[in-house]
Amino acid sequence: MNCCRVFFLMVLVAFCATAQTVPEDQQAFERFRTWVSTQPVAVRGSMGISSQVRNPKLLEAYREYLKQCGVTESKIDAQFEVIRKQANSLEAEHWNRYLTAEKPAFNTKPNRFLVEMVQGRKPGTALDVAMGQGRNALWLAQQGWNVTGFDIADEAVASANENAARLGVKINTEVARMEDFDFGENRWDLIVLSYSGCGYPFESIQRALKPGGILVEEAFHIDATKGHGIGGSICETGELPHLFQALRTVRYEEPIAQPDFAKEPMRVVRFCAEKPAK
């Protein structure tokens, strides 16, 4: 079975998992997302889709790949037009389908590493980056934290607000891309990056933490991509401590564990760091 055949089967499996009919524009975008997930981190970068669709080298590599698969130039141009112009809306549609599915394919409970790292800490202001349907934000609010969360997926954010009302807790939410959110300066006692990228945008996050505040992050390790179509939140060995050099590492590990967004154990990265008090 050639590589193109394998690739399109990966996309087909992803479509079937949504149990929905996927429009042609979304199919073109999903093919791009799936292909990107197979590329080395050095090629695709650790930033989000908005940056990837503006990366000339990445797009040229994808064009060459489609040519090898026998796609005509006119069809490639049409797909690129969709990807460039509709990336943000199609990305939101993708995550809305995934995060609000009737039978979720991810852990809907709070991240275990987060629970462990905040245990015993006095609740303060918390930011949940790319909050999804609010599994971590809601848990933090129940523990007494003043929580703000944001995500590009508007329906997932709406679901988080509905569940907050049902649980009798308050969370502040915003529908926004990571590139557009105002992280502020010395604003948060806790910032959560739970499968929401590998440290991006690390400079804004470092500034946004209050002195004594902590960052808690869990993501896939690059090893997890071997044999799996994983996209998005992937980190290289030791990448997070290197990125967040203005923070003091409290704990860093790369265990084989059950990820929140996969069905089987694989290597993940876990990172907790504190902003030194002045």
N, C-alpha and C positions, 0 to 999 in steps of 0.2 A: 504494500500500500504506500503510495508516494506521499510526500509531505503535505501537498495541497489537499489531498483527500483526507488526511488526518486532521488538518486544520479545519476544514469545513464540517467534519463530523463533530469536532469540539464545539463549534458554533451551534450545530443542530442540537446537541445535548443541552446546551445552555438555553436554547429556545424552548425545548420540551419541558425544562424544569419550571418555566414560568406558567405553563398550562394556558397560554394565551396566544392569539394570532398576532404575529409581530408584523407591522407595516414594513414596506420595502426600505424606507429611509432608516428605520430603526435597525433593520437587518444589516444595512451597509455600515452603520455605526458600530453595531455589535461585532461585525467581522473585524473592524479596525481595532476595537478594544481587545478582542481575543488575540489578535496577532501581536499587539503591543505586549500583552502579558507573557508572550513567549520570548521576548527579546531581553538581552542582558540589561541590568540596571544601568550600566555605563552607556548604553545606547538610548534607552527610553527615559532615563532620569527618574528622580523620585517625586517630581512635581505632578500636579493633576492634569486632567484632560485638556484644560484650557491652554496649558503650556505645550503639551504634546502635539496638538493640532497646529501649533505655530513653529514647530521644530522642523526646519527644511531638510536636515539630514535624515530624520526619522521618517518624514513623509516620502522622501525619495527612495528610501529602503523599502517602504511599503509598496510604492509604485512598482519597483523592480520585482517584488514578490508576486504581486498580482499578475504582472506580465508572464512570469514563470508558470503561473497557474492557468495561463491561456486567456486571461481577461483582456478584451480589446481596449485600445487607448480611449475610445469614446466612452465606454462604460467606466473605465478608471476615472476619467475626468468628471463624470457625473457623480461617482461616489465621493470624490474629493470635494466637490461642491457642497454636497450634503454634510460631510464631516466638518468642513471649515465653517459653514454658516449656521449649522444647527447643533454643534457639539454640546453646548451647555444645556439646551432644552432636552436633547436626546439623552445626555448623561443623567439629568433629573428624572426622565421617564424610566431609564434603566433602574435607578435606585428606588424609585417609587414602587415599581413592580416587585423588586426583590424584598424591600424592607416592609412592605404592607401585604405580602402574600398571605393567603389564608392558612397555609401550612409553612411557617418560616423554615428556611434552610440554614439557620444560624442560631447561635445561643442567644436567647431572649433575656437571659438573666444577666446581672452585672458581671463585668469582667473580674475574674478571681484575683488577678494580680492587683488590680485597682483596690479591691476590697481589702486585701492584705496590706497594701501600702498606706492606706488612710486610717487603718485601725489605730485607735488611740490618739489621733490628731484632733485638735479642736476645730470644729467646723467653721468655715469662713466663706469667702467668695470662690466659686469654682466655675471653670469654663470647660465645657464638653465640646471639643472640636469635631466637626462632622458627626453630629450626635445620632444620626439615624432615627430610629423610632423611640429613642430616649431611654433605653434600658439602663444606661449608666447614670444619666441625669436624674431620672426618677428615683433611683436608689439613693443617690447622694442627697437629694431633697428630703427623702424620708429620714436620713441621718442628721438633718438639721443644717445642711449646707445651703447657701444662697447661690443657686445654680443658674447659669446662662448656657444655652447650647445653640448651635447653628448647624445648618445642613443645606445642601442644594436641593434636596428632595422635599418639596413642599408638602406632599401628602404624608410623608413619614413624620415631618415636624407637626402637622395637624394631629396625627395619631398620638404623638407624645403629649400634646396639650390636652387632648381628650382623656388620656390615661391619668394625667396629673390631676385633672378635675375629679375623676372617679376615685382616685386615691386620697384626695383631700390635701394635696401639696401644691406648692407654687413653683413654677420654673419660668424663666424668661427665655424666649426663643426668637430666632431670626432665621429667615430663609436667605441664605447667602453663600457665595463661593468663598473658599478659603482666601483667595487673592483679594477679595473685596471686604472682608470682615475687619473691623477696627479692633485690634487686640488691646490697644491702649498701652500705658506704661505704669509699672508698679501697681497693677490693678487686681491681680488674682493670687489667692493663696494656693490654688490648685489648678493645674491645666491638665486635661486628660486627652491623650491622643491614642484612642483605641481603634486600631486598624484603620487609621485615617491618613496614612502617609508616613514616610520615614524622615521625621524631623522638619518637614517643610511647613511653614517658613520659620526656620530656627532662630533667626535674629529677632523677629517680631515676638516670638514666644519668650525668648530670654528677657527682653525688655519688659514684657507684659507681666511677668511674675513679680510679686512683691518680694522683698528681701525675706528669706526664710520660707518662701513658698516652694512648692514642689511640682515637678513635671512627672507624670506617670504615663508610660507608653508601652504598648504591646503591638507587635507587627509580625509578619511572616519573615523568616530568614530566607536569604537567596537560595539555600539548599531546598526549600520547599517547592521551588519551581520545577525541580527535576521530575518530570513525569506528570506534572499537574499544571493545568491552565489557570494559574493564579495571577491576578492583576492587581495593581494599585499599591497596597501597603507592603513593600518589600525592602528589607534592609540588608546591607552587606555586613560581614563580620566586623564588629567593633565600630561600625559607622556612627551610631548615636553618641557615644561618649566623645568621639572626635568632633562631631558637629556642635555639640553643646558644651564647648570648652569653658564658657563663662559660668557654668553650673558645676556644682560638686556632685560627683556620682555617689549615690547612696547604695545603689544595687544595679548590677548588670549581669545578665545571663542569657544563654542561648540553648535552652533545653529542647529535647523532643517532648512535645506536649500536645494536648488536644486544643487546636485553635478555636476561636469563637466562630470563624467563618470557613470551616472545612469539616468534612465528615470523618476524617481519620487523623491520628497523631502524626505530626511532622515538626520540623524544627521552627521555633519561633524566637524572637528577641524580646526581652523584657528589660525595661530601663526606668529607673527612678533616680531623679537628680534634684538637688536643692539649690536655690539661689542664695549665695552667701549673704548673711546679714551685714549691713554696713556698720 
